[in-house]
Amino acid sequence: MPEMLRREEEREFTFTDQQFRYLAGLAFDRTGIVLAEHKKDMVYSRLVRRLRALKLNDFTDYCDLVRADNGEVGNLVNALTTNLTHFFREKHHFDHLRDAVLAPLAAQPPQPRKLRIWSAGCSSGMEPYSIAMTVKGALRDLTKWDARILATDIDTNMLATGAEGSYPAEQYEKIPETYRGDVMQDTKGDIHMSDILKEMITFKPLNLLEAWPMQGLFDAVFCRNVVIYFDKPTQAGLFARIANLLKPQGWLYIGHSENLFKVSDRFELLGRTIYRKVR
Ligand SMILES: C[S@@+](CC[C@H](N)C(=O)[O-])C[C@H]1O[C@@H](n2cnc3c(N)ncnc32)[C@H](O)[C@@H]1O
C-alpha cells in the first residue's frame, strides 16, 4: 500500500485534502507561512491536539469552528508556527553584535547613550535574552544607557514563555560561560533569567504582515529563521519595511538558510548572514 494511503488509514481522524487546503490557506493569509502539500502530516499532527482538547468529532467540526472564528484562529496560528530556537543560536551573530556594533558604540563619547534592538520573530525569548546578555556584557554600566530590546512574535504562547524567562536545564550549556552570571539555576537545574535582563526586554505580540506600531529607528534587527516559511514577495515586502525602521548603516541579522538575493537591494552583505543597510 502506498505510504500516503497507509498514513491516511492510520489516522485517528479523517483529514481531507480540501480541509488541509482550507486550513493551510487560512494560515497563509494570516501569517505568510506557506504550508505546501508535503506539510499535510505536520499540520495534521499539530492540529489533532486541538481536536482532542476541544473534544471535537472530526476536522469538519474543526473547520466549522475556525470559520466561525471564536478565537480559534489564534490557537490555529500558535499550533502551526515552528518555534525552534535556542540560546546563542548562530553564535557568530552575537560575536559580531559585540565586536562590530556594541564595542564602537561603547567607545563613543557619552552622547547619545541610546540603543534599540528588535528581535522580530523571537519565539520563546532565547534570542532576545541572548541579545540582552551580549548588550549587558559589552556596555558594562547599563545605568548610563537607555538600552532596550523589543521582542515580538505572532505566537502568544511563545511570548508568555519569554516574559516568564524560565527555561529547561539543558539550555544552560548553550549559554557561554561569561554570561552565566546573568541566569539563576534552581535545584532541578532549570534556568531563570535575571531581573536586569528581563527589564531590558519588552515582549509584544506582532504579526509581521500587519501594521507595526513602532516609531523610533533601530540600531539592529534580528529577523532570523522566520522568512524561511514565507514566499519571496512576502519576504521582499517585509525587508523593505525593516529597512525603513533601521538607522542609516543599521545592522540586519537573518537565518543561516536565508538570503536577500532578489529580495532586497537596500542592504549590503558584510558577513555570514549579516547585512548592513545601505539605502
Ligand atoms: C523558527 S522560529 C525562530 C526564532 C528565533 N528568531 C531564532 O532564530 O532562534 C520562527 C518564529 O517566527 C514566528 N512567526 C512566523 N510567522 C510570523 C508572522 N507573520 N509574524 C510574526 N512572527 C511570525 C513564529 O511564531 C516563530 O516563533
PDBQT file of the ligand as one rigid body, heavy atoms in Angstrom, charges set to zero:
ROOT
HETATM    1  C1  LIG A 301      11.853  29.199  13.951  1.00  0.00    +0.000 C 
HETATM    2  S1  LIG A 301      11.336  30.496  14.990  1.00  0.00    +0.000 S 
HETATM    3  C2  LIG A 301      12.795  31.490  15.014  1.00  0.00    +0.000 C 
HETATM    4  C3  LIG A 301      13.116  32.015  16.397  1.00  0.00    +0.000 C 
HETATM    5  C4  LIG A 301      14.396  32.842  16.504  1.00  0.00    +0.000 C 
HETATM    6  N1  LIG A 301      14.322  34.007  15.662  1.00  0.00    +0.000 N 
HETATM    7  C5  LIG A 301      15.616  32.006  16.167  1.00  0.00    +0.000 C 
HETATM    8  O1  LIG A 301      16.158  32.135  15.081  1.00  0.00    +0.000 OA
HETATM    9  O2  LIG A 301      16.024  31.211  17.014  1.00  0.00    +0.000 OA
HETATM   10  C6  LIG A 301      10.247  31.442  13.912  1.00  0.00    +0.000 C 
HETATM   11  C7  LIG A 301       9.287  32.342  14.675  1.00  0.00    +0.000 C 
HETATM   12  O3  LIG A 301       8.650  33.215  13.732  1.00  0.00    +0.000 OA
HETATM   13  C8  LIG A 301       7.329  33.427  14.184  1.00  0.00    +0.000 C 
HETATM   14  N2  LIG A 301       6.478  33.900  13.061  1.00  0.00    +0.000 N 
HETATM   15  C9  LIG A 301       6.085  33.214  11.970  1.00  0.00    +0.000 A 
HETATM   16  N3  LIG A 301       5.294  33.967  11.189  1.00  0.00    +0.000 NA
HETATM   17  C10 LIG A 301       5.187  35.172  11.806  1.00  0.00    +0.000 A 
HETATM   18  C11 LIG A 301       4.495  36.375  11.496  1.00  0.00    +0.000 A 
HETATM   19  N4  LIG A 301       3.743  36.517  10.387  1.00  0.00    +0.000 N 
HETATM   20  N5  LIG A 301       4.613  37.417  12.359  1.00  0.00    +0.000 NA
HETATM   21  C12 LIG A 301       5.372  37.297  13.468  1.00  0.00    +0.000 A 
HETATM   22  N6  LIG A 301       6.034  36.191  13.826  1.00  0.00    +0.000 NA
HETATM   23  C13 LIG A 301       5.956  35.131  12.997  1.00  0.00    +0.000 A 
HETATM   24  C14 LIG A 301       6.898  32.076  14.722  1.00  0.00    +0.000 C 
HETATM   25  O4  LIG A 301       5.827  32.172  15.631  1.00  0.00    +0.000 OA
HETATM   26  C15 LIG A 301       8.187  31.560  15.367  1.00  0.00    +0.000 C 
HETATM   27  O5  LIG A 301       8.215  31.799  16.755  1.00  0.00    +0.000 OA
ENDROOT
TORSDOF 0
